[in-house]
Each structure stands twice: as C-alpha cells, then as structure tokens.
C-alpha cells in the first residue's frame, strides 16, 4: 500500500522507488503483487504516463487514510503526548468556510505542524466514508443521527433585498407575499422547509450563497440567507431586511465526524481548535 500511494503521488515508478529507497523493479513488482492480491487493475500503464483506474482511484483514497491512521497509531503508542500527525481531510461550507474558518487554518497548521491538510469547500451534504472525509463543518436545521456533532453557534436566517428592487416591486409584509416576488433560489435550501406552504418562484437559481447575495445586491429579487452572508451589506444599507416581524428558525453550525473515529487525535485537534476559536463569539458581529 505504501508503494502504491508513493507511485500515484510521484507519478512514476522511478521517482517513487527513489523516495522509498528501493529499486524501480521492486516498486513495479510490489504494485503487481498488490493487483494480483486484490484481483483488480489499479493502474493503467503506458510509455508516457500512469493513470489510476476507477477501482485504483477509490483504493488510493482509502490507502492514504489507512496509512495516516497507522502512522498516527504508531506515534501515539511511542509517545503519550505525541502531536497529531498524518492526513486530515476537512469539508467546509463554501461561504462560511471561506469567510470565517479559512483565516484560522494557518494558525491551526502552526500549532500542529505534523498534520497534512486536505480541505474541500462545498455546500452539499458530503458522505464521509464514500468521499474519504474525516471531519466537516455543517450548517443545517438538523443532522444525521450517525454523526457525532459539536454545536459551534446558531445563525439567524434573514430575508432581504436591495432598495432598488423594493422600490420597484414593493416590500413583502408576510411570507405569503413572497409569491408575487422574484425569489432568488438556493439549490441546497433545506433550511427553507418552513416555506413549503408558501410556494415561491423566481428566474434565478444557484448552489452558491455568495452568488445569491450578488444577485440580491444587483436588485434581481428577494434573498433568504444565513445572516453571516449578508451581515455587512445590511449594516451598510446595500441590502434591506424584510419580513423582520416574522420569526424564522435559526440554523445550527456544527463540527461533525463519524462515531467510529471519535478517538482520532487528528480529528480531536481540529474539533477542539474550532470550538475554542468560536467559543462565545459571533464572527459576523465583529465588524
């Protein structure tokens, strides 16, 4: 498995063999023996390049995680106070992750220099096992029961629009009024379940909260978003809040991981760090 990961990451048998301090022939033999053991082709070999097969790509991701776990287990056994080490794969929501968590990552790396981070940004709900993710930050009304979750904070949902739009089309007073407005639709809007009895429609749909914000600023329609996305615009007056008398349920912001990895030092380090940094603070109110 070490040889396989080294070959994929290096892009050639020769470079991998050099890193592993073995001969190129030995590296090639190890991969062939691994494929024979698995009964599956992992690499497509040509004279110019190596390419992972579909099976090889899935196996590669699991191998990297397993080898990181082995490395961490050996480290913990060797030193009671060992630093977390190995690969940590983190999934973050797009807008919140870039605004409030990304600036913390350099400090987290400085505290844990033996960790290797692989960070992805997406607002869709990822599958931990299938996608090889260790820990995630999620924003939701509710979470799957299979996840261990630590709540970081609650964020209000606000309805807003640009003054130019409201001047042209009027101000909605109650949620039912949204039926006659151009509603800017967010693809992952599970947080808008409370609008199920209020059919809304519009000519704009996207999977990006930031794109919804830009459309609202341009006067394209009414947006309903977590407060952190539009807090600065509401303060500056670029957007105006509507339906303020109507209480919408808030969204929980959680750091989550699988029960099976509860004892992982890598995951614990990230969960503790994020919880500490957000303790008692609402970052969108700091401006």
C-alpha positions as semicolon CSV with decimal commas, in nm:
position;residue;x (nm);y (nm);z (nm)
1;X;0,000;0,000;0,000
2;X;0,287;0,238;0,078
3;X;0,444;0,162;-0,260
4;X;0,111;0,214;-0,439
5;X;0,049;0,551;-0,273
6;X;0,407;0,659;-0,344
7;X;0,378;0,566;-0,714
8;X;0,050;0,755;-0,756
9;X;0,172;1,065;-0,575
10;X;0,511;1,067;-0,752
11;X;0,360;0,993;-1,092
12;X;0,621;0,733;-1,183
13;X;0,776;0,412;-1,058
14;X;1,126;0,558;-1,075
15;X;1,052;0,862;-0,855
16;X;0,851;0,651;-0,610
17;X;1,133;0,395;-0,587
18;X;1,378;0,673;-0,511
19;X;1,157;0,802;-0,229
20;X;1,112;0,452;-0,088
21;X;1,483;0,372;-0,133
22;X;1,415;0,060;-0,334
23;X;1,478;-0,030;-0,697
24;X;1,232;0,059;-0,972
25;X;1,193;-0,314;-1,040
26;X;1,097;-0,374;-0,677
27;X;0,840;-0,093;-0,685
28;X;0,684;-0,234;-1,001
29;X;0,679;-0,585;-0,852
30;X;0,506;-0,460;-0,534
31;X;0,228;-0,299;-0,736
32;X;0,185;-0,610;-0,948
33;X;0,164;-0,827;-0,637
34;X;-0,092;-0,589;-0,486
35;X;-0,307;-0,604;-0,801
36;X;-0,283;-0,984;-0,801
37;X;-0,384;-0,996;-0,435
38;X;-0,683;-0,769;-0,497
39;X;-0,778;-0,928;-0,826
40;X;-0,818;-0,583;-0,978
41;X;-0,621;-0,346;-1,200
42;X;-0,520;-0,032;-1,010
43;X;-0,303;0,147;-1,266
44;X;-0,313;0,188;-1,641
45;X;0,047;0,187;-1,759
46;X;0,159;0,349;-2,085
47;X;0,501;0,452;-2,210
48;X;0,429;0,815;-2,121
49;X;0,223;0,817;-1,806
50;X;0,046;0,630;-1,529
51;X;-0,327;0,666;-1,475
52;X;-0,549;0,534;-1,200
53;X;-0,835;0,306;-1,295
54;X;-1,172;0,376;-1,133
55;X;-1,102;0,099;-0,882
56;X;-0,750;0,232;-0,830
57;X;-0,873;0,583;-0,755
58;X;-1,111;0,459;-0,485
59;X;-0,848;0,227;-0,339
60;X;-0,588;0,506;-0,339
61;X;-0,807;0,732;-0,125
62;X;-0,865;0,457;0,132
63;X;-0,494;0,364;0,132
64;X;-0,391;0,719;0,214
65;X;-0,636;0,729;0,503
66;X;-0,531;0,389;0,635
67;X;-0,161;0,473;0,619
68;X;-0,226;0,800;0,800
69;X;-0,414;0,610;1,071
70;X;-0,129;0,360;1,106
71;X;0,125;0,641;1,130
72;X;-0,079;0,817;1,396
73;X;-0,137;0,496;1,594
74;X;0,235;0,422;1,599
75;X;0,310;0,777;1,706
76;X;0,057;0,763;1,989
77;X;0,198;0,432;2,107
78;X;0,551;0,570;2,104
79;X;0,474;0,895;2,283
80;X;0,195;0,962;2,528
81;X;0,196;1,330;2,435
82;X;0,258;1,279;2,065
83;X;0,148;1,552;1,827
84;X;-0,137;1,464;1,588
85;X;0,013;1,368;1,254
86;X;-0,084;1,234;0,917
87;X;-0,352;1,336;0,670
88;X;-0,664;1,520;0,789
89;X;-0,941;1,569;0,534
90;X;-1,177;1,854;0,613
91;X;-1,501;1,953;0,437
92;X;-1,618;2,312;0,486
93;X;-1,926;2,502;0,365
94;X;-1,840;2,745;0,088
95;X;-1,936;3,090;0,220
96;X;-1,891;3,034;0,594
97;X;-1,576;2,828;0,543
98;X;-1,400;3,086;0,329
99;X;-1,509;3,382;0,544
100;X;-1,451;3,252;0,895
101;X;-1,260;2,923;0,900
102;X;-1,005;2,965;0,620
103;X;-0,833;3,258;0,802
104;X;-0,780;3,027;1,103
105;X;-0,610;2,748;0,909
106;X;-0,255;2,894;0,910
107;X;-0,264;2,919;1,290
108;X;-0,401;2,563;1,316
109;X;-0,118;2,440;1,092
110;X;0,137;2,623;1,307
111;X;0,001;2,450;1,619
112;X;0,009;2,107;1,453
113;X;0,299;2,106;1,205
114;X;0,294;1,725;1,166
115;X;-0,056;1,732;1,016
116;X;-0,123;1,735;0,643
117;X;-0,449;1,906;0,550
118;X;-0,675;1,834;0,253
119;X;-0,958;2,091;0,258
120;X;-1,258;2,097;0,027
121;X;-1,536;2,356;0,009
122;X;-1,893;2,261;-0,076
123;X;-2,242;2,338;0,049
124;X;-2,381;1,997;-0,043
125;X;-2,404;1,725;0,223
126;X;-2,099;1,503;0,176
127;X;-2,083;1,131;0,257
128;X;-1,796;1,074;0,497
129;X;-1,699;0,718;0,408
130;X;-1,759;0,735;0,033
131;X;-1,569;1,062;-0,005
132;X;-1,294;0,991;0,247
133;X;-1,370;1,291;0,470
134;X;-1,260;1,292;0,835
135;X;-1,435;1,597;0,976
136;X;-1,677;1,858;0,843
137;X;-1,846;2,181;0,937
138;X;-2,216;2,175;0,852
139;X;-2,491;2,435;0,862
140;X;-2,832;2,276;0,899
141;X;-3,164;2,262;1,079
142;X;-3,094;1,900;1,172
143;X;-2,818;1,640;1,134
144;X;-2,798;1,267;1,071
145;X;-2,807;1,064;1,390
146;X;-2,498;0,866;1,287
147;X;-2,277;1,172;1,326
148;X;-2,107;1,299;1,636
149;X;-2,169;1,674;1,643
150;X;-2,047;1,967;1,846
151;X;-2,257;2,280;1,805
152;X;-2,050;2,591;1,744
153;X;-2,327;2,851;1,726
154;X;-2,669;2,936;1,581
155;X;-2,713;3,172;1,288
156;X;-3,041;3,352;1,207
157;X;-3,197;3,333;0,861
158;X;-3,287;3,671;0,715
159;X;-3,492;3,781;0,415
160;X;-3,352;4,082;0,231
161;X;-3,339;4,270;-0,097
162;X;-3,178;4,576;-0,248
163;X;-3,355;4,908;-0,207
164;X;-3,379;4,939;-0,587
165;X;-3,578;4,614;-0,606
166;X;-3,810;4,703;-0,317
167;X;-3,878;5,047;-0,464
168;X;-3,994;4,883;-0,789
169;X;-4,188;4,582;-0,658
170;X;-4,288;4,672;-0,305
171;X;-4,197;4,536;0,038
172;X;-4,328;4,191;0,139
173;X;-4,500;4,212;0,478
174;X;-4,569;3,843;0,542
175;X;-4,417;3,523;0,393
176;X;-4,722;3,472;0,168
177;X;-4,630;3,798;-0,009
178;X;-4,319;3,624;-0,148
179;X;-4,542;3,451;-0,404
180;X;-4,561;3,772;-0,603
181;X;-4,186;3,842;-0,584
182;X;-3,885;3,712;-0,774
183;X;-3,741;3,475;-0,515
184;X;-3,367;3,406;-0,554
185;X;-3,345;3,030;-0,513
186;X;-3,062;2,845;-0,340
187;X;-3,012;2,484;-0,456
188;X;-2,932;2,343;-0,111
189;X;-3,205;2,532;0,069
190;X;-3,310;2,261;0,314
191;X;-3,320;2,542;0,571
192;X;-3,625;2,685;0,393
193;X;-3,857;2,396;0,479
194;X;-4,079;2,645;0,661
195;X;-4,170;2,792;0,320
196;X;-4,324;2,465;0,199
197;X;-4,674;2,610;0,242
198;X;-4,571;2,929;0,065
199;X;-4,491;2,843;-0,298
200;X;-4,216;3,073;-0,419
201;X;-4,066;3,107;-0,765
202;X;-3,808;3,308;-0,949
203;X;-3,589;3,325;-1,257
204;X;-3,263;3,263;-1,074
205;X;-3,123;2,951;-0,906
206;X;-2,769;2,868;-0,789
207;X;-2,579;2,643;-0,548
208;X;-2,377;2,937;-0,412
209;X;-2,493;3,155;-0,125
210;X;-2,246;3,421;-0,235
211;X;-2,399;3,424;-0,584
212;X;-2,745;3,471;-0,428
213;X;-2,602;3,766;-0,235
214;X;-2,460;3,924;-0,554
215;X;-2,793;3,880;-0,732
216;X;-2,972;4,047;-0,442
217;X;-2,724;4,337;-0,443
218;X;-2,791;4,380;-0,816
219;X;-3,164;4,421;-0,745
220;X;-3,269;4,091;-0,901
221;X;-3,502;3,977;-0,626
222;X;-3,558;3,873;-0,265
223;X;-3,299;3,652;-0,096
224;X;-3,331;3,439;0,215
225;X;-2,987;3,359;0,355
226;X;-2,795;3,293;0,678
227;X;-2,713;3,626;0,841
228;X;-2,336;3,581;0,809
229;X;-2,361;3,601;0,427
230;X;-2,525;3,946;0,423
231;X;-2,439;4,099;0,764
232;X;-2,201;4,359;0,617
233;X;-2,447;4,454;0,343
234;X;-2,729;4,505;0,595
235;X;-2,503;4,723;0,811
236;X;-2,400;4,935;0,513
237;X;-2,755;4,966;0,378
238;X;-2,674;4,796;0,048
239;X;-2,942;4,542;0,137
240;X;-3,258;4,599;0,338
241;X;-3,409;4,339;0,567
242;X;-3,773;4,241;0,506
243;X;-4,020;4,022;0,698
244;X;-3,848;4,128;1,021
245;X;-4,164;4,066;1,223
246;X;-4,171;3,702;1,113
247;X;-3,950;3,464;1,315
248;X;-3,764;3,213;1,101
249;X;-3,591;2,915;1,265
250;X;-3,216;2,958;1,309
251;X;-2,957;2,727;1,160
252;X;-2,711;2,533;1,372
253;X;-2,344;2,545;1,277
254;X;-2,179;2,219;1,378
255;X;-1,844;2,047;1,351
256;X;-1,922;1,680;1,281
257;X;-1,748;1,345;1,238
258;X;-1,823;0,974;1,249
259;X;-1,864;0,789;1,576
260;X;-1,607;0,532;1,461
261;X;-1,326;0,790;1,459
262;X;-1,409;0,957;1,791
263;X;-1,065;0,874;1,935
264;X;-0,862;1,008;1,643
265;X;-0,604;1,262;1,763
266;X;-0,619;1,438;1,425
267;X;-0,992;1,493;1,443
268;X;-0,989;1,585;1,810
269;X;-0,724;1,850;1,743
270;X;-0,938;2,018;1,476
271;X;-1,266;1,991;1,670
272;X;-1,110;2,135;1,986
273;X;-0,941;2,415;1,794
274;X;-1,254;2,525;1,605
275;X;-1,466;2,503;1,920
276;X;-1,216;2,716;2,109
277;X;-1,196;2,981;1,837
278;X;-1,573;3,017;1,811
279;X;-1,645;2,993;2,182
280;X;-1,875;3,276;2,283
281;X;-1,812;3,467;1,960
282;X;-2,041;3,551;1,672
283;X;-1,792;3,642;1,397
284;X;-2,031;3,837;1,173
285;X;-2,094;4,081;1,459
286;X;-1,725;4,168;1,496
287;X;-1,710;4,424;1,214
